[in-house]
Amino acid sequence: MAHAYDEHLDRNPANHQPLTPLTFLERAAAVFPDHTAIIHGPLQRNYRDFYARTRRLASALAKAGIARGDTVAAMLPNIPAMLEAHYAVPMTGGVLNTLNTRLDPAVIAFSLDHGEAKVLITDREFAPTIARALELAKRKPIVIDVDDPVYDGPGERLGSIDYEDFLASGDPEFAWTMPGDEWDAITLNYTSGTTGDPKGVVYHHRGAYLLAMGNIVTCGMGKHPIYLWTLPMFHCNGWCFPWSISIVAGTHVCLRQVRAKAMYDALADHGVTHLCGAPIVMSTLLNAPEAEQREFVQSVDFFTAAAPPPESVLAAMKERGFNVTHIYGLTETYGPSVVNDWNRDWDSLDASSYAAKKARQGVRYVTLEGLDVLDPQTLEPVPADGATMGEVMMRGNVVMKGYLKNPDATQKAFAGGWFHSGDLGVKYPDGYIQLKDRSKDIIISGGENISSIEVEEALYKHPDIAACAVVAKPDEKWGETPCAFIELKPGRDLAEKDVIAWCREHLAAYKCPRTVVFTEVPKTSTGKIQKFRLREMAKAL
């Protein structure tokens, strides 16, 4: 039934515009043109120039034929060119595909072909990988070489166009256009592809806008924060922070490589206030040689994903001046969409209870409409008892459009009107969720379900263990048993019997590892432990 509020109150250009993060940079350049936007080695660039360069790049790409729906791939470290690409490519209506710099040529070639890349912007450090990928790929994109002055290592140019020359051909006053629809694709991100070809996760302008806003709220970012790029920008578009920082006219401090000395120098010299990364970044900071460490006066907010930091790491980070917040998300949710939103009443808890609260993934971002732990068969919520396991599911505007050219996988991921994360977890009476495992990582031993995360949490409490992962090892009697892969801290020594004895003090006997392997634990470029490789190693045992 129509009523007065439906009549003569239609959308029009004056009262409705598509949401897009591109407007964040436009506003920052207009309001704070002289504020430092980017620091990279000796380079300092203000917002006026940052915006002009993105428009030059967009103009040059448009002249090269890039238009709505065309893919531009980028094989770049955390440098200014990568920030420019995050704005310039969608200014043409194009879609940015940031490539994981640690992947092998075959996977890169698959991404170029599957995403139908028309242009490839690549840093010469990655020339050997890209050269081989271009040989393997059916697509033959225009190759634009970035010769970063901060990089002095090996690597040849592969194309006939230099990045700075390409920008010079563009117009700094280029009249870029808003997306015709906020549902238009803005970026393409490929998942790891550990069980077959990678899946292409498609983001839209609306989701990128909202997640970027959500980061500002979640991280409590006031005006002009100083953000250190320890998180790879190729990973979920740097959790949307390339767009977030423009909202508050902050400063991007770029890092080609995550090294302790460079991080401490940035903290001390530039007054860094925020950074993100996997637990390995914390380990790098805490275990740095004394000669590489420097004092800094400001409090620094550190946002970490993956496994929750052990109690000892949280204490050490706090002592060094870092306030650690645990967040959680997936490539399919634009990066983080769940946060351990801290209640100040918990500050007075004893160390063990405090750590238990910190270990929870938390509650939904303000920009995520739905988060729950559901029975994957019935889609009914599990009891909020902190014990009953179900699958973590999300719904809302910061969930991907879907998987590119993969309708079956998209339909499966969205079955029942929820995004199925594949992560198993529990929900507490206060609504906070906690992950217990990936569905494929649950160990079923003698009919009993064992959470590999629970075993890993016990192992991480050991003062001599730097990194660990627990996977299933085939067993004739029990079906499978827990196998622990352990990386020790420098100068420490443990035997298998010591590890098993430690676990027996902290876990039920059936949950304890039956096998312990001391080795360097394999990790991805973003610091996540590669359990698929460990499962193969366990089978080989």
N, C-alpha and C positions, 0 to 999 in steps of 0.2 A: 504494500500500500504506500503510495507516494504521499509525502507531506511537505510542509513549507520549506524544510531544510534541504529538500532535493530539487527545488525549483529556482532557476535563475542564479544558481551558485556553482556554475561549472568551473572546471579547471581552465586556466588560460596562462599565457606566458608571464603575466604579472604575478600570479599567485602560486604557480607550480613550475619547478625546474627539476630536472633529473639530478639525483645525488651523484656526485663524483668527487674523488679526492683531488682532482686537478685544480679545483678552485682554492684549495688550501695554499698552494704555492703562489697563485696569483694574488691572493690577499696578503700573504706575508711580504711579497715584494713591494706591494703598494703601501703597506703600513710601516714596515721596518726595512726599507731598501738598503740601508747601510749596515744593518746588523750582520755579523758573521754567520753565514749559513753552513760553510764547509771548511774544515781544516784537513789538509792532507800533506804530511811532511811540512815543507816550508810554505806551501800554498795556503792562503786564506782568501776565501771568496764570499762576497756578501750576497744578500738575497736579490738585489737588483741584477747582478751578473748571473746568478744561478738561474733565475727565471729567463733572462735573455738567451742563455745558452740552451736551455731546454726548447725554447721557441725556434732557435736556429736549427737544432737537431730535428725537431718536428717538421720544419720547413724543408730541410734537405731530404728527409725520408719521404715526404709527400711528393717532392720532385722526382724521387726515385720510383714512384709508383705505389707507395704504401697508402692504403685506404682502409675503410671499415672492414674488419674481419681478416685482414692480412697479418701474418705472424712475423715478428722480428725476434730472433733469438739473440741471447747475450751470454757469452762465456767470459765472465769478468769477476775479479775479486772485489773486495769492498773498497771501491775507488769512486771518485766523483762521476766518472762516466756511467757507472751503474745507477747512481742516483738520478742523473739526467735522463737515462733511459726510462725510468719508472714514470716520468711525467711526459716525456716527448713522444714515446710510442703511442700511448692512448690519446694524445692530443691530435693524432692523425686519424683516430678511429681504429688504429691497429691494436694488436694483442702482443704483449711482451711475454716471451718465454725465456726465463732465466735458467741457465743450464748449470747443473752441479759440476763444479770444477774438478771433483775427484773421480768422476765416472770414466769408464773406459771408452775407447773410440766407438765400439759397436753400439753401446747404449746411446751415446751422443748422436750417432748416425740415425738410429731408430727415432729419436726425438725430432731431429730435423725433418725426417721424412713424414712421420706421423702428424707433426704440427704444421707441415707444409711451409716451412720457413722461407721467406722471400729475401730476407736480409739477415746476416750474421755479424754481430759486433763482437770481436774477440781480442783479448789481451795477448801479446806475443809470448808471455810466459807459457801459455798453453798451446803453443804452435804444434808441438809433436802430436798431441792428442787430436787437435782439430784437423791437422793435415791428414791424418789417417781416417778420421771420421768423414771428411769430405770425399775421400776416395771410396769409402763404403756406401755413402749416402747416394740415393737416386736424385735427390734435390740438389740443385746447384745454386745456392743463394749468393747474392752479392755479399762479398766479404769486406768488412771494414776493420782495419787494424788499429788497436789502441796501443800506443807506445808511451806508457806511463813513466814520467821522469823519475818517479821514486824507485822504479824497478831497474836494477842494473845487472840482471842475470841474463842467461842465454835465451834465445827464442827469436825466430825469424818472422818477418811479415809474410802473410799468406795471400793477401789480396793486392789490388792495385790502388786502393783508396786508404789514405791515412785519416784517422778520426778527426783530428783538428782541421785538416783541409776540408773534410766533409762538412763540419760545422761552419766553416768560413763561407761555404757556398749557400748557407741558409740565411733566412731573414730573421733578425732579432725581434722584429715587430710582427711576426707571423700571426695571422688571425686564426688561431686554432678554434675549433668548434666543440661545444659540449656534446656528449653522446646523445644520439636521438632518443635513446631509451636507457634508463639507469640499469636495465637488465642486460645491456650490451656487455660482451666479454671485455675484460681489461687485461687479464693475464692468464697464462697457462703454466701449470706446475706439474712436473712428472713425479709420481711416487717412486719409491726405491726399486720396485720391480724385482723383489727377491724371489717371487714365485711365478716368474714368467715375464712377459713384456710389461714395462711400466705403464701405469694408467695416467692419462692426461687430465688433471683436475683443472676445471675452468672456473675462474672468479669473475664476478660482475662488478660494475662501478658502484652499485648500491652497497654491496657487501664490503668492498674495500673502504668506502667512506665510513661505514658504521664501525667496522673493526678498528680502523685508525682512530676514530673518536673514542671507542671503548678502551684502547690502550692509554689514552690521556687520562681518562677517568680512573682506570684501574691502577695506573702507575702514579697517580697523584701529581702529574706534571703541571707545574705552574709555568709562568712565562719564561722563555729563554733557557730551557734546560740544556745541558751539554751531554750529548749522547755518544757513547763510544761503540763503534761497530765491531764487536766481538762475535756477534751472530752473523752467519753468512747471509748476504742479501738474496742469494739464490734460493734460500730455504723459506718456503711460504712467503716469498717477497719480503724477507726480513721481518716476518710477523706483521707486515704492513707498517712498520716504523719509518720507511722512507717517506710515507705520506703523513704519518702521525706528527713527526717533528715540525713540519711546516705549520700545523695548526697553532702551535705555541711559539712559532718563530725561534726554534731551538737551533743548536749548532751540532752538525754531524762531524764527529772526529773519525776519519777513515783509517782503517788498518788493513794492509794487504794480508798480513799473517798475524795470527793470535800468538804472540810471544810475551813472556812475562815482563821483560824490560820495556817493551813498547807500551804495554798496558800501564805499568807503573809511571812511566814518563808522561803518558797522557793524563793520568789521574793527578799527578803533581803539577805539571806545566799548564794544563788546560782547564783544570778544575772540573773534571768529568763528574756528572751527578747521577747518571743512569747508564746501565749496560745490561745486556741479556746474554744468555748462553746456557749450554749444557753443563752438568757438573764438572766436566773436564776443564772448563775455564776456571772454575773455583780452585781445582787442584793445581792448575798452572800458577795461579796467584799465590796460593798458600805454600807451595813447595819450591818457589823460586829461590835461587841462591841469594844470600844476603846482599851480595854486591849489586844485584839487579833490582832490589826493592828500594822504594823511596817513600818518604812520609808524605801524607796529604792531610789537609785539615778538614775538608768537607765530609759530610756523611754521604755515602753512595748507595743508591738503591740498585740491587742486583736481582734480576728476574730470571728464574731458572725453570726449565722444563725437564722432561724425562723422569728418572727415578728421584724420589725425594732425597735431599742431602742427609747423610748420617748426622746424629746428634753432635759428634765431635767436630764435624765440618761446620755446622751452623755456629757452634760456639767460637771456633777459630775465625770464621768470617766476621762475626760480630765484634770480636776483639780487634780485628784489623780495620774496622770502620765501615763494614758493609752490612746493610739491612737486606736480608734475603727473603724474597717472596716466591712461593712455589706456584707455578701456573701449569695449565695442561690444555692440549688441543691436538689437532691433527691437520695435515695438509688440507683435508676436505673442509675444515672450519677456519680457513684463513690463518692458521697458526693457533695461538692461544685464545680460548673462548671460555675457559674455566679458571678460577683463581681461588687460592686459599685466602679468602678475605678474613683478615686477622681481627679477632675480638680482643680488645685491650684487657678484658678480665682474665684472659689466659696468660698474661705476662707473669702472674704470680704463681703459676703452677710449678710443681717440682720438675726437675730436669727430664724425667722419663715421660711424665704426662705432657709436658711442653713439646717434647719431640714427637709424641704421638699425634698431637694436634697439627704440628708442622708437616707431618707425613701425608696428610689428607690432600687430595687434589682440590676439593673445595666446592664452590658454588658457581653458578653461571655468571659470565660477564653481563653487565647491564644491557649490552647490545645483543645478547642471545636470548631468544624468547622461551626456549624449553630445554631442560636438562633433567634426565631421570635415569634410574637404574631399573630396567624392565626385564621381565621374563622374555627371552628371545622368541619363544613359541607363541605365547598368548598376548604379548605386548602389555601385560598388566604389570604395574609397579611392584617390585619386591618389597617385603616388609622393611621398614626403616629401623632395623635392629643392629646394624653394623656387622652382621654376620652372614645373612642370606645373599648369595651372589646372583647377579644378573648381568645383562649387557648394558654398558653405558650408551645412552642414545641422546641425540640432540635434534632440535628443530628451530628454524628461525632464519633471519636475513643474513646471518654470517655463516651459512652453510653453502657450499659450492653450488654452481648451476648443475654440475654433473660431470661425468667422464666423457671426454671428447671421443666421438665416433665409437662409443661403447654403450649402447642403450641397455644391454642386458645387465652389465655391471652397475649402471646407474639405477635401473629399476630395483635391483637387489639391494643396493645401498639405501634406497628410500622406501623400502617395503613398509606398508602400514602407516605411512605419513611421518616416519622418523628416520633420521640418519643413523644407521647402525655402525658404531665405531669399531666393533670387533674387540673392544676392551671389556674385560670382566671386572666388576667392582661391587662394592656394597654401599648402602646409604645409611647414615646415622640418623638418630631421632631429630637432630637439628637441621637435617636436609643436606649436610655436607657429604660428598661422595669420596670414596677412596678406591683407587685401582687395586686389583688383586692380581691380574695377569691379562695378557692377550689370550684370546680364546684358544689360539694354537699353542700357547706356552704352558697351559695347565699340564701338570705331570700326574698321570693316573697310575698309581702304584698299588697293586693288590686291591684294586677297586676303590681306593681312597684318592680323592683329589688333593693335590699338593700345589699350593701357590708358590711359583718360583720367586715372586717378589717378596713373599714372607721370609723365605730362606735367605734371600739376598740381604734383606734388612738385618737379619741376625748376623750375617757375615760382616756387613759393613760396620758393625759395632766393634769389631776387633781392631785394636790400635795399629796392627801391622799390615792391614789390608788396604791397598790403594784403590783397587777396582775388582769387581767380581761379577759373575753371571752364572745362573743355574739353569740347566736344560735337562731334558729327559734323555736317559741312556737306556737303550733296549736291554731287557733282562729276561732270561728264560723263565725264571720263577715268578717274578713280580709283574711282568709285562714291561715295565720301565721303572727306573729309579733315578733320584736326583744326582746329577753330576755337576760339581762346582768347578768353574775355571777361575783361578785367582791370580791377580797381579799384586805383588807385594810392594810396599814402599821401599825406597832405596835403602840398602844396608840392613834390611830386616830378613829374618830367616824363620820359616815355619815348616813343619812336617805335616803330612796328611793326617796322622793321628791327632795332632794338635788341633787342626781345623775341625775334625769330627767331634772331638771332645768339647770344643767351644760350642758347637751347634747343639750338642746334647744338653748343655746348660741352659740354652735359650729356646729350644724347640722340642716338640714331641718327637720321640725316637723315630717314628716312621717318616718324618719330614726331613731327617738329617741326610746329607749327601753320603752316598755309599762310595763315591769316587771323587777324588780331588786332583785337579791338574793345575800345576803352577806354570803360568805362561803369560805373555802379554795379551791382554784381552782385545780382540779386534773391534775397532770402532769405525763409524761412518765419519764423513767430513764434518758433520754437525755434532759429533761427540756421542752419538747413540751407539750402544753396544750391538754388534751384529750377531744376533742369536742364531740366525740361519746357518752361519759359518760354524758356530759352536756345536749346533746339532749335528752337522756333518762330521765334525771332529769326534763327538761323543759316539756316533755310530761306528766310526773307524776303530775306536778303542775295543 
